Amino acid sequence: MEIAQAFGPVYDAAQYGVRLVASPRHADGLLVTGTPTLNMRQPLERVRDAVPRPALVIACGDCALGRGPYAEAYAVTGPVSEHLTVHAEICGCPPHPDDIVRVLREISGR
């Protein structure tokens, strides 16, 4: 929901040249949300491998940062940073669209 708001008409991340794409092969980076679990480890790594290098990774939200309500659940494998090199973090549960747009602008240099 918060990502949709960040790219919607109010916050409009696209005005800074940042856009969502349908395929990781067309992406410059990954915006990873949610809690990494045992079943998602391999798909997450496959998506990372499909992004052209250099690929930027942004961990978005407390769950992705290992601070969410499910952090101690049995299937959780830790924060995104234990699986991928993270270049930026966005805190919050959920993160505010302003914070998402700010970090995307910082990362993109726009």
Secondary structure, 3 states (H helix, E strand, C coil): CHHHHHCCCCCCHHHHCCCCCCCHHHCCEEEEECCCEHHHHHHHHHHHHHCCCCCEEEEECCCCCCCCCCCCCCCECCCHHHCCCCCEEECCCCCCHHHHHHHHHHHHCC
